[in-house]
Amino acid sequence: MDTVEVKLQTLPKQVAGVLARRIAGSGVAGGLGPSEQQILQEFGVSRAVAREALKILASLDMIEIAQGRRVVLRPAEEWDYLSPLLIDWLPHEQMREILAEAHATRIIIEPAIAAIAAKHMTKEKLERLGTLLAAMSASEDNPDAYLKLDLDFHMEICRAARNRILDRFMYSSRWWQMASRRISNQMPHALPSATEMHRAIYEALVARDEKRAEEAMRRHLKKTTAVGLPR
């Protein structure tokens, strides 16, 4: 029997989610956002819950709480799109657009990461990648298990590049990476094909061939775009 993932959210997050969807669907930058008093009246929650909901929206850079508790909507370009909350709260069409942008960003960044990693790969890192690759090959009939292994494979390469800023970006964007992989992994024969692409990357890293590693990573990511992601 398939398991169903259940996300339990606090009351402030539930209220913030309703407001975030509303803002994403019709909010105008510079306009007034929901006030604490309006939240109290609409949702019948305590003042503490209303304040916490507004803090959550502020942490996503969707609103700015000015002096006197005046709530102002911030431009959509400034929202924190690396937050996992937005995966659940953005309208479907906006989420598809962000998935495409996130993947385009990976095509820009990850081939360069692979080239840098090829110079710095240790024996231990290569052994870890080999273990992950073998596990991926054995998990092609289990998309959920494959997904985690896939993320770990790419993170190991990133960490071999020894750049903490790149590491933080890749780790923080894992929620969007998971969402995009769930789409591309549904395509026929997607996982066996992905394994072979990862094998090409791995072999380039074993050879410590920077150019080959860069090209293998780029081919892999562009193939993912071609088989299932929005352009």
Rosetta blueprint (number, residue, H / E / L):
1 M L
2 D L
3 T L
4 V L
5 E L
6 V L
7 K L
8 L L
9 Q L
10 T L
11 L H
12 P H
13 K H
14 Q H
15 V H
16 A H
17 G H
18 V H
19 L H
20 A H
21 R H
22 R H
23 I H
24 A H
25 G H
26 S H
27 G L
28 V L
29 A L
30 G L
31 G L
32 L E
33 G L
34 P L
35 S L
36 E H
37 Q H
38 Q H
39 I H
40 L H
41 Q H
42 E H
43 F H
44 G L
45 V L
46 S L
47 R H
48 A H
49 V H
50 A H
51 R H
52 E H
53 A H
54 L H
55 K H
56 I H
57 L H
58 A H
59 S H
60 L L
61 D L
62 M L
63 I E
64 E E
65 I E
66 A L
67 Q H
68 G H
69 R H
70 R L
71 V E
72 V E
73 L E
74 R L
75 P L
76 A H
77 E H
78 E H
79 W L
80 D L
81 Y L
82 L L
83 S L
84 P L
85 L H
86 L H
87 I H
88 D H
89 W H
90 L L
91 P L
92 H H
93 E H
94 Q H
95 M H
96 R H
97 E H
98 I H
99 L H
100 A H
101 E H
102 A H
103 H H
104 A H
105 T H
106 R H
107 I H
108 I H
109 I H
110 E H
111 P H
112 A H
113 I H
114 A H
115 A H
116 I H
117 A H
118 A H
119 K H
120 H H
121 M L
122 T L
123 K H
124 E H
125 K H
126 L H
127 E H
128 R H
129 L H
130 G H
131 T H
132 L H
133 L H
134 A H
135 A H
136 M H
137 S H
138 A H
139 S L
140 E L
141 D L
142 N L
143 P H
144 D H
145 A H
146 Y H
147 L H
148 K H
149 L H
150 D H
151 L H
152 D H
153 F H
154 H H
155 M H
156 E H
157 I H
158 C H
159 R H
160 A H
161 A L
162 R L
163 N L
164 R H
165 I H
166 L H
167 D H
168 R H
169 F H
170 M H
171 Y H
172 S H
173 S L
174 R H
175 W H
176 W H
177 Q H
178 M H
179 A H
180 S H
181 R H
182 R H
183 I H
184 S H
185 N L
186 Q L
187 M L
188 P L
189 H L
190 A H
191 L H
192 P H
193 S H
194 A H
195 T H
196 E H
197 M H
198 H H
199 R H
200 A H
201 I H
202 Y H
203 E H
204 A H
205 L H
206 V H
207 A L
208 R L
209 D L
210 E H
211 K H
212 R H
213 A H
214 E H
215 E H
216 A H
217 M H
218 R H
219 R H
220 H H
221 L H
222 K H
223 K H
224 T H
225 T H
226 A H
227 V H
228 G H
229 L L
230 P L
231 R L
